[in-house]
Amino acid sequence: MKLTILGCYAATPRSFTNPTSQVLEIKNHIFLIDCAEGTQVELRRNKIKFSKIQHIFISHLHGDHCFGLVGLISTFRLLNRETELHVYGPKGIKEIITLQLKLSNSWTNYALYFHELESKSPELIYEDDKVTVETIPLNHRIYTNGFLFKEKPGDRKLLIDKAVKYNIDVSLYKSLKKGKDVRSENGELISNAAVTANPPAPKSYAYCSDTVFSPGIIPQLKNTTVLYHESTFLEDKKDLAAPTKHSTAKQAATIAKEAGVGKLLLGHYSTRYSNINLFKEEATEVFSKTELSDDGKVFVFD
């Protein structure tokens, strides 16, 4: 599982920082999460192939999370994209994008599908044989979701030397990987556990964009491998967090600790702060396994 931070600062773009966007690579999928201004430039800078992006997840319709979307969709058209594109986001996102495409006479030459969201409870919005994606309802000034990406368990690991020892025909190896017991060439029933090992534990990634401190999401985040949680403010500006529906670094760390996640990534820093290391210092007082997101930073979770 690999995460590339394209932008992780709040509000307006600057010459040296970008608002929110990131790419998650999981089980051979490349998912784009939020799409602020500058996203396609950062995709190029980080050498991420546009054609590999087939699913885009938009948390909410504030500009620092979605104003780069129509530009990216239009660029896909100019590059003669043929692969279909799926966009998941709040109700209204289809109207916003299609109006711009209509008035600029820039309809796509590829299939463009919108999956509009309005449920205030977690819902499964994507599933295939490798991963699932579900919403994490958040509490912000407008309708907002985070997203929980989860790997499905993989096949069991075949222990070749054991399979040979028990005289198991190679035609049964696939069945063994699927967890089945099989019979050896002499008819003996061989327990699956005798010739296979557990697959790697499935990984998961929770993305919590703009939200006020919301302990109600903790049960859904339990034991998540990695949690990205917004930390717009430090405790010195805690009085601004609640009315603007944002969180502090300490509050993000509290969510991580109570959910028992493997690692916390902070982001969505207010540009009023000149030193983002202060966010890590504050959070690690509560949750030691905290790291800072930053533009262009890449995390690999084995």
C-alpha positions in Angstrom: 0.0 0.0 0.0 1.5 3.3 -1.1 0.3 6.9 -0.5 1.5 9.9 -2.4 0.6 13.3 -0.9 0.0 15.8 -3.8 -1.3 18.5 -1.4 -2.2 18.7 2.2 -2.6 22.4 3.2 -5.9 24.2 4.0 -7.6 26.9 2.1 -5.8 28.7 -0.8 -2.9 27.4 -3.0 0.5 29.0 -2.5 3.6 28.9 -4.6 5.2 26.4 -2.3 2.2 24.4 -0.9 -1.0 22.9 -2.4 -4.5 22.2 -1.0 -5.7 18.7 -0.6 -5.2 15.8 -3.0 -3.6 12.4 -2.7 -3.1 9.2 -4.5 -3.6 5.8 -2.9 -2.1 2.7 -4.6 -3.7 -0.4 -3.1 -4.0 -3.9 -4.7 -3.1 -2.7 -8.2 -5.6 0.2 -8.0 -4.7 3.8 -8.2 -7.3 5.9 -6.4 -7.3 9.7 -6.5 -8.7 11.2 -3.2 -9.8 14.8 -3.5 -8.7 17.0 -6.3 -7.9 20.6 -5.4 -6.3 23.2 -7.8 -2.9 22.1 -9.0 -3.6 18.4 -8.7 -2.8 17.5 -12.3 0.5 19.4 -12.1 1.4 17.4 -9.0 0.4 14.2 -10.7 2.9 14.9 -13.4 5.5 16.0 -10.9 5.1 12.7 -9.1 5.1 10.7 -12.3 1.6 9.2 -11.8 0.1 8.1 -15.0 -3.2 9.8 -15.7 -4.5 6.8 -17.6 -4.2 4.6 -14.5 -6.7 6.7 -12.6 -10.2 5.2 -13.0 -11.8 6.2 -9.7 -11.8 9.6 -8.0 -13.2 10.2 -4.5 -14.3 13.7 -3.5 -14.9 14.3 0.2 -16.9 17.5 -0.1 -17.6 20.5 -2.4 -15.3 23.1 -0.9 -12.9 24.5 -3.5 -9.7 23.4 -1.7 -10.9 19.8 -2.2 -12.5 19.8 -5.7 -11.7 22.8 -7.8 -9.1 20.9 -9.8 -11.5 18.2 -10.9 -13.0 19.8 -14.0 -9.5 20.7 -15.2 -8.3 17.1 -14.8 -11.4 15.7 -16.5 -10.8 18.1 -19.4 -7.1 17.2 -19.7 -8.1 13.5 -19.9 -10.2 14.5 -22.9 -7.3 16.3 -24.6 -5.1 13.3 -24.0 -7.7 11.2 -26.0 -8.6 9.1 -23.0 -10.6 6.0 -23.8 -10.9 4.4 -20.3 -14.1 5.2 -18.4 -13.8 7.3 -15.3 -15.9 7.1 -12.1 -16.3 10.0 -9.7 -17.7 9.5 -6.2 -18.8 12.6 -4.3 -21.6 14.6 -2.7 -24.9 15.1 -4.5 -24.4 18.2 -6.7 -21.0 17.2 -8.0 -22.5 16.0 -11.3 -24.3 19.3 -11.8 -21.1 21.3 -11.1 -18.9 19.4 -13.5 -21.4 18.9 -16.3 -22.4 22.6 -16.3 -18.8 23.6 -16.9 -18.4 20.9 -19.6 -21.6 22.1 -21.2 -20.8 25.8 -21.3 -17.3 25.2 -22.5 -18.4 22.7 -25.1 -15.9 20.2 -23.7 -17.9 17.0 -23.3 -15.6 14.0 -22.7 -14.9 11.5 -25.4 -14.8 8.8 -22.8 -17.5 7.4 -20.4 -17.8 9.6 -17.3 -19.9 8.2 -14.4 -20.9 10.1 -11.3 -21.8 8.3 -8.1 -23.5 10.9 -5.9 -23.6 10.5 -2.2 -26.1 11.8 0.3 -26.3 9.1 3.1 -25.4 10.2 6.6 -24.5 6.7 7.6 -21.5 4.6 6.4 -22.2 3.0 3.0 -20.2 0.7 0.7 -19.6 2.6 -2.5 -17.1 0.4 -4.3 -16.2 -3.3 -4.2 -14.3 -5.7 -6.4 -12.4 -9.0 -5.7 -9.5 -7.1 -4.1 -10.7 -4.0 -2.2 -13.8 -2.3 -0.7 -14.4 1.4 -0.2 -16.9 2.8 2.2 -17.8 6.3 3.3 -17.0 7.7 6.7 -19.6 10.4 7.5 -17.9 13.5 8.9 -19.2 16.7 10.5 -18.2 19.8 8.6 -19.9 22.9 7.4 -21.3 21.2 4.4 -22.1 17.5 3.6 -18.7 15.7 3.9 -17.5 12.1 3.8 -14.2 10.5 4.5 -13.3 7.2 2.9 -12.2 3.8 4.3 -10.2 1.7 1.8 -9.8 -2.0 2.8 -7.9 -4.8 1.2 -9.7 -8.1 1.1 -7.8 -11.1 2.4 -5.5 -12.6 -0.2 -4.9 -16.2 -1.1 -3.0 -18.5 1.4 0.7 -18.9 0.8 1.5 -22.3 -0.6 4.5 -24.0 1.0 5.9 -25.8 -2.1 8.3 -28.1 -0.2 5.4 -29.3 2.0 3.2 -29.9 -1.0 5.9 -32.0 -2.7 6.5 -33.9 0.5 2.8 -34.9 0.7 2.7 -35.8 -3.0 0.0 -33.3 -3.9 -0.6 -32.9 -7.6 0.2 -29.4 -9.0 -3.4 -29.2 -10.4 -4.6 -28.9 -6.8 -2.3 -26.0 -5.8 -4.9 -23.4 -6.7 -7.4 -25.1 -4.4 -4.8 -25.1 -1.6 -4.3 -21.3 -2.0 -8.1 -20.9 -1.7 -7.9 -22.7 1.7 -9.3 -26.1 0.7 -8.1 -29.5 2.0 -7.0 -31.8 -0.8 -6.1 -35.4 -1.3 -2.6 -36.6 -2.2 -1.8 -38.8 -5.1 -2.2 -41.9 -2.9 -5.6 -40.7 -1.7 -4.7 -39.3 1.8 -6.6 -36.3 2.8 -4.2 -33.4 3.5 -5.2 -30.6 5.8 -4.7 -27.2 4.2 -2.9 -25.9 7.3 -0.2 -28.6 6.8 0.9 -27.2 3.4 0.0 -23.5 3.4 0.6 -20.4 5.6 -1.6 -17.4 6.4 -1.5 -14.6 3.8 -0.3 -11.2 4.8 -2.8 -9.3 7.0 -5.1 -7.1 4.9 -4.2 -3.4 5.1 -6.6 -0.5 5.4 -6.5 3.2 4.9 -8.9 5.8 6.4 -9.1 9.3 5.0 -10.8 11.8 7.2 -10.8 15.2 5.5 -12.4 18.3 7.0 -14.3 17.5 10.2 -14.8 18.8 13.7 -13.6 16.5 16.5 -16.1 13.5 16.1 -15.6 10.6 18.5 -18.6 8.9 16.8 -16.4 7.7 13.9 -14.0 5.8 16.2 -15.8 2.4 16.0 -15.6 2.5 12.2 -11.9 3.3 12.3 -11.0 0.5 14.8 -7.6 -1.1 14.1 -7.2 0.6 10.7 -3.6 0.3 9.4 -3.2 4.0 8.6 -5.5 7.0 9.4 -5.1 10.4 7.7 -6.9 12.9 9.9 -7.2 16.6 9.3 -5.4 18.9 11.8 -6.1 22.4 10.7 -5.2 24.0 14.0 -3.0 23.6 17.0 -4.4 23.8 20.5 -3.6 27.5 20.6 -6.4 28.1 18.2 -8.8 25.5 19.6 -11.4 28.2 19.9 -11.5 28.4 16.1 -11.9 24.6 15.5 -15.5 24.1 16.6 -17.1 27.1 14.8 -15.2 26.3 11.6 -15.9 22.6 12.0 -12.2 21.6 12.0 -9.9 19.7 14.3 -6.7 20.2 16.2 -3.6 18.0 16.0 -4.3 16.8 19.6 -7.9 16.0 18.7 -6.7 14.0 15.6 -4.3 12.1 17.9 -7.1 11.3 20.3 -9.2 9.8 17.6 -6.1 7.7 16.5 -5.4 6.5 20.0 -9.0 5.6 20.8 -9.4 3.7 17.5 -6.2 1.8 18.0 -4.9 2.6 14.5 -1.4 1.5 13.4 -0.3 5.0 12.3 -1.6 8.5 12.1 -0.9 11.0 9.3 -1.7 14.6 10.0 -2.6 17.1 7.3 -4.8 20.0 6.1 -2.6 22.5 8.1 -3.8 26.1 8.3 -1.4 28.3 6.4 -1.2 30.6 9.5 1.5 28.2 10.8 5.0 28.5 9.4 6.3 25.3 11.1 4.3 22.1 10.6 6.6 20.2 13.0 4.6 21.8 15.8 1.6 19.7 14.7 3.6 16.5 15.2 5.0 17.6 18.6 1.5 18.3 19.8 0.0 15.0 18.5 2.8 12.7 19.7 2.0 13.7 23.3 -1.2 11.7 22.8 -0.3 9.2 20.1 3.3 8.4 19.4 2.9 6.8 16.0 2.2 10.1 14.3 3.8 11.3 11.1 3.4 14.5 9.1 2.0 14.6 5.6 3.7 17.1 3.3 3.4 17.9 -0.4 5.3 15.3 -2.5 5.9 13.0 0.4 5.4 9.3 -0.3 4.5 6.7 2.3 4.9 2.9 1.7 3.1 0.6 4.2 4.4 -3.0 3.9 
